[in-house]
Each structure stands twice: as C-alpha cells, then as structure tokens.
Amino acid sequence: RVWCSNSSTVEEKMEALRMASKEHSRLVKLSAQGKGVDRHLFALKCIAKKNNIPTPEFFCSKSWKTLNHTILSTSNCGNPALRLFGFGPV
C-alpha cells in the first residue's frame, strides 16, 4: 500500500522494501528446506495428471490460480559474461 500512495515518503517506501525483502528471504529459506507448499501441491497435481487420476477441485479454485499467477520472473544472470544470455517464457 505504501508504494501505491502518493503521500508515502521515500523513507516509508524504503522501509517497506526492507521488510518485504526480509520476508522474501525467510520464505526462500523455508522453500530451500522443502517447506514450500506450492511445489508440493504442484507435484501432486503432476503425479495425478501423469497417472490419469482426477485432480481435486482445489486445482481449479481461485486460490490455486492466484498462487500460480506469476507476473514477475527473475533470474540471477547479472554476470557481464552472460550479457547475451536469455531464457524462454515460463
């Protein structure tokens, strides 16, 4: 909300960015420990599809669609040696 407000100060926006980065780091660590529930659910969906098992209605839900709606894809290819590097859509 801070980022969308014209009345927010630069300091407020920087603090919001710091807090978001801290939370993102926490979630990345949890995922690295195998605690990323989205990957687990995705794997179950893939297993069901591969084995012709009907998938639960959850995978058609608004929640699932929201969780899997990626609007930003990033990579860590900041190395100048990779300046001609590219990747396809995900």
NULUMKOL-513880 format. One record per residue (C-alpha): residue number from 0; residue in three letters; x, y, z. Coordinates in nm, 2 decimals, m for minus. Each point is the difference from the previous one (the first is absolute). Example, Ala and Ser with C-alpha at 12.3 -4.5 7.8 and 13.67 -1.06 7.14 Angstrom:
2
<pt><resi>0</resi><resn>ALA</resn><X>1.23</X><Y>m0.45</Y><Z>0.78</Z></pt>
<pt><resi>1</resi><resn>SER</resn><X>0.14</X><Y>0.34</Y><Z>m0.07</Z></pt>
END
This chain:
90
<pt><resi>0</resi><resn>ARG</resn><X>0.00</X><Y>0.00</Y><Z>0.00</Z></pt>
<pt><resi>1</resi><resn>VAL</resn><X>0.29</X><Y>0.23</Y><Z>0.07</Z></pt>
<pt><resi>2</resi><resn>TRP</resn><X>0.12</X><Y>m0.03</Y><Z>m0.35</Z></pt>
<pt><resi>3</resi><resn>CYS</resn><X>m0.34</X><Y>0.10</Y><Z>m0.15</Z></pt>
<pt><resi>4</resi><resn>SER</resn><X>m0.05</X><Y>0.30</Y><Z>0.22</Z></pt>
<pt><resi>5</resi><resn>ASN</resn><X>0.10</X><Y>0.34</Y><Z>m0.12</Z></pt>
<pt><resi>6</resi><resn>SER</resn><X>0.04</X><Y>0.12</Y><Z>0.36</Z></pt>
<pt><resi>7</resi><resn>SER</resn><X>0.26</X><Y>m0.26</Y><Z>0.09</Z></pt>
<pt><resi>8</resi><resn>THR</resn><X>0.35</X><Y>0.13</Y><Z>0.06</Z></pt>
<pt><resi>9</resi><resn>VAL</resn><X>0.31</X><Y>m0.15</Y><Z>m0.15</Z></pt>
<pt><resi>10</resi><resn>GLU</resn><X>0.10</X><Y>m0.12</Y><Z>0.35</Z></pt>
<pt><resi>11</resi><resn>GLU</resn><X>m0.33</X><Y>m0.18</Y><Z>0.04</Z></pt>
<pt><resi>12</resi><resn>LYS</resn><X>0.04</X><Y>m0.16</Y><Z>m0.34</Z></pt>
<pt><resi>13</resi><resn>MET</resn><X>0.36</X><Y>m0.11</Y><Z>0.09</Z></pt>
<pt><resi>14</resi><resn>GLU</resn><X>m0.12</X><Y>m0.15</Y><Z>0.33</Z></pt>
<pt><resi>15</resi><resn>ALA</resn><X>m0.28</X><Y>m0.19</Y><Z>m0.18</Z></pt>
<pt><resi>16</resi><resn>LEU</resn><X>0.26</X><Y>m0.13</Y><Z>m0.25</Z></pt>
<pt><resi>17</resi><resn>ARG</resn><X>0.23</X><Y>m0.11</Y><Z>0.28</Z></pt>
<pt><resi>18</resi><resn>MET</resn><X>m0.29</X><Y>m0.18</Y><Z>0.17</Z></pt>
<pt><resi>19</resi><resn>ALA</resn><X>m0.11</X><Y>m0.17</Y><Z>m0.32</Z></pt>
<pt><resi>20</resi><resn>SER</resn><X>0.36</X><Y>m0.11</Y><Z>m0.07</Z></pt>
<pt><resi>21</resi><resn>LYS</resn><X>0.03</X><Y>m0.14</Y><Z>0.35</Z></pt>
<pt><resi>22</resi><resn>GLU</resn><X>m0.32</X><Y>m0.20</Y><Z>m0.04</Z></pt>
<pt><resi>23</resi><resn>HIS</resn><X>0.10</X><Y>m0.12</Y><Z>m0.34</Z></pt>
<pt><resi>24</resi><resn>SER</resn><X>0.33</X><Y>m0.13</Y><Z>0.13</Z></pt>
<pt><resi>25</resi><resn>ARG</resn><X>m0.18</X><Y>m0.18</Y><Z>0.28</Z></pt>
<pt><resi>26</resi><resn>LEU</resn><X>m0.23</X><Y>m0.17</Y><Z>m0.25</Z></pt>
<pt><resi>27</resi><resn>VAL</resn><X>0.29</X><Y>m0.09</Y><Z>m0.23</Z></pt>
<pt><resi>28</resi><resn>LYS</resn><X>0.18</X><Y>m0.17</Y><Z>0.30</Z></pt>
<pt><resi>29</resi><resn>LEU</resn><X>m0.32</X><Y>m0.20</Y><Z>0.08</Z></pt>
<pt><resi>30</resi><resn>SER</resn><X>m0.03</X><Y>m0.11</Y><Z>m0.36</Z></pt>
<pt><resi>31</resi><resn>ALA</resn><X>0.36</X><Y>m0.11</Y><Z>m0.01</Z></pt>
<pt><resi>32</resi><resn>GLN</resn><X>m0.08</X><Y>m0.22</Y><Z>0.30</Z></pt>
<pt><resi>33</resi><resn>GLY</resn><X>m0.28</X><Y>m0.16</Y><Z>m0.19</Z></pt>
<pt><resi>34</resi><resn>LYS</resn><X>m0.27</X><Y>0.20</Y><Z>0.17</Z></pt>
<pt><resi>35</resi><resn>GLY</resn><X>m0.14</X><Y>0.17</Y><Z>m0.31</Z></pt>
<pt><resi>36</resi><resn>VAL</resn><X>m0.36</X><Y>m0.13</Y><Z>m0.01</Z></pt>
<pt><resi>37</resi><resn>ASP</resn><X>m0.05</X><Y>0.13</Y><Z>m0.36</Z></pt>
<pt><resi>38</resi><resn>ARG</resn><X>0.26</X><Y>m0.24</Y><Z>m0.14</Z></pt>
<pt><resi>39</resi><resn>HIS</resn><X>m0.15</X><Y>m0.29</Y><Z>0.19</Z></pt>
<pt><resi>40</resi><resn>LEU</resn><X>m0.35</X><Y>0.07</Y><Z>m0.13</Z></pt>
<pt><resi>41</resi><resn>PHE</resn><X>0.13</X><Y>0.04</Y><Z>m0.35</Z></pt>
<pt><resi>42</resi><resn>ALA</resn><X>0.18</X><Y>m0.33</Y><Z>0.02</Z></pt>
<pt><resi>43</resi><resn>LEU</resn><X>m0.33</X><Y>m0.17</Y><Z>0.11</Z></pt>
<pt><resi>44</resi><resn>LYS</resn><X>m0.18</X><Y>0.15</Y><Z>m0.29</Z></pt>
<pt><resi>45</resi><resn>CYS</resn><X>0.27</X><Y>m0.12</Y><Z>m0.24</Z></pt>
<pt><resi>46</resi><resn>ILE</resn><X>m0.01</X><Y>m0.35</Y><Z>0.14</Z></pt>
<pt><resi>47</resi><resn>ALA</resn><X>m0.38</X><Y>m0.02</Y><Z>m0.03</Z></pt>
<pt><resi>48</resi><resn>LYS</resn><X>0.02</X><Y>0.12</Y><Z>m0.36</Z></pt>
<pt><resi>49</resi><resn>LYS</resn><X>0.28</X><Y>m0.24</Y><Z>m0.09</Z></pt>
<pt><resi>50</resi><resn>ASN</resn><X>m0.20</X><Y>m0.29</Y><Z>0.15</Z></pt>
<pt><resi>51</resi><resn>ASN</resn><X>m0.34</X><Y>0.10</Y><Z>m0.14</Z></pt>
<pt><resi>52</resi><resn>ILE</resn><X>m0.13</X><Y>0.06</Y><Z>0.35</Z></pt>
<pt><resi>53</resi><resn>PRO</resn><X>m0.27</X><Y>0.27</Y><Z>0.03</Z></pt>
<pt><resi>54</resi><resn>THR</resn><X>0.14</X><Y>0.31</Y><Z>0.16</Z></pt>
<pt><resi>55</resi><resn>PRO</resn><X>m0.18</X><Y>0.15</Y><Z>0.30</Z></pt>
<pt><resi>56</resi><resn>GLU</resn><X>m0.22</X><Y>0.30</Y><Z>m0.06</Z></pt>
<pt><resi>57</resi><resn>PHE</resn><X>0.25</X><Y>0.21</Y><Z>0.19</Z></pt>
<pt><resi>58</resi><resn>PHE</resn><X>0.21</X><Y>0.02</Y><Z>m0.31</Z></pt>
<pt><resi>59</resi><resn>CYS</resn><X>m0.28</X><Y>0.19</Y><Z>m0.18</Z></pt>
<pt><resi>60</resi><resn>SER</resn><X>m0.05</X><Y>0.24</Y><Z>0.30</Z></pt>
<pt><resi>61</resi><resn>LYS</resn><X>0.07</X><Y>0.37</Y><Z>0.01</Z></pt>
<pt><resi>62</resi><resn>SER</resn><X>0.25</X><Y>m0.07</Y><Z>0.27</Z></pt>
<pt><resi>63</resi><resn>TRP</resn><X>0.21</X><Y>m0.23</Y><Z>m0.22</Z></pt>
<pt><resi>64</resi><resn>LYS</resn><X>m0.03</X><Y>0.23</Y><Z>m0.30</Z></pt>
<pt><resi>65</resi><resn>THR</resn><X>0.12</X><Y>0.30</Y><Z>0.22</Z></pt>
<pt><resi>66</resi><resn>LEU</resn><X>0.29</X><Y>m0.20</Y><Z>0.14</Z></pt>
<pt><resi>67</resi><resn>ASN</resn><X>0.11</X><Y>m0.10</Y><Z>m0.35</Z></pt>
<pt><resi>68</resi><resn>HIS</resn><X>m0.05</X><Y>0.33</Y><Z>m0.17</Z></pt>
<pt><resi>69</resi><resn>THR</resn><X>0.36</X><Y>0.12</Y><Z>m0.05</Z></pt>
<pt><resi>70</resi><resn>ILE</resn><X>0.03</X><Y>0.36</Y><Z>m0.11</Z></pt>
<pt><resi>71</resi><resn>LEU</resn><X>0.38</X><Y>0.02</Y><Z>0.05</Z></pt>
<pt><resi>72</resi><resn>SER</resn><X>0.27</X><Y>m0.24</Y><Z>m0.10</Z></pt>
<pt><resi>73</resi><resn>THR</resn><X>0.35</X><Y>0.07</Y><Z>0.11</Z></pt>
<pt><resi>74</resi><resn>SER</resn><X>0.34</X><Y>m0.17</Y><Z>m0.04</Z></pt>
<pt><resi>75</resi><resn>ASN</resn><X>0.34</X><Y>0.07</Y><Z>0.15</Z></pt>
<pt><resi>76</resi><resn>CYS</resn><X>0.18</X><Y>0.04</Y><Z>m0.32</Z></pt>
<pt><resi>77</resi><resn>GLY</resn><X>0.16</X><Y>0.33</Y><Z>0.09</Z></pt>
<pt><resi>78</resi><resn>ASN</resn><X>0.35</X><Y>m0.11</Y><Z>m0.11</Z></pt>
<pt><resi>79</resi><resn>PRO</resn><X>0.13</X><Y>0.22</Y><Z>m0.29</Z></pt>
<pt><resi>80</resi><resn>ALA</resn><X>0.13</X><Y>m0.31</Y><Z>m0.17</Z></pt>
<pt><resi>81</resi><resn>LEU</resn><X>m0.37</X><Y>m0.11</Y><Z>m0.04</Z></pt>
<pt><resi>82</resi><resn>ARG</resn><X>m0.12</X><Y>0.32</Y><Z>m0.17</Z></pt>
<pt><resi>83</resi><resn>LEU</resn><X>m0.12</X><Y>m0.19</Y><Z>m0.30</Z></pt>
<pt><resi>84</resi><resn>PHE</resn><X>m0.17</X><Y>m0.26</Y><Z>0.21</Z></pt>
<pt><resi>85</resi><resn>GLY</resn><X>m0.37</X><Y>m0.04</Y><Z>m0.02</Z></pt>
<pt><resi>86</resi><resn>PHE</resn><X>m0.27</X><Y>m0.24</Y><Z>0.11</Z></pt>
<pt><resi>87</resi><resn>GLY</resn><X>m0.34</X><Y>m0.09</Y><Z>m0.13</Z></pt>
<pt><resi>88</resi><resn>PRO</resn><X>m0.34</X><Y>0.08</Y><Z>0.15</Z></pt>
<pt><resi>89</resi><resn>VAL</resn><X>m0.10</X><Y>m0.19</Y><Z>0.32</Z></pt>
END
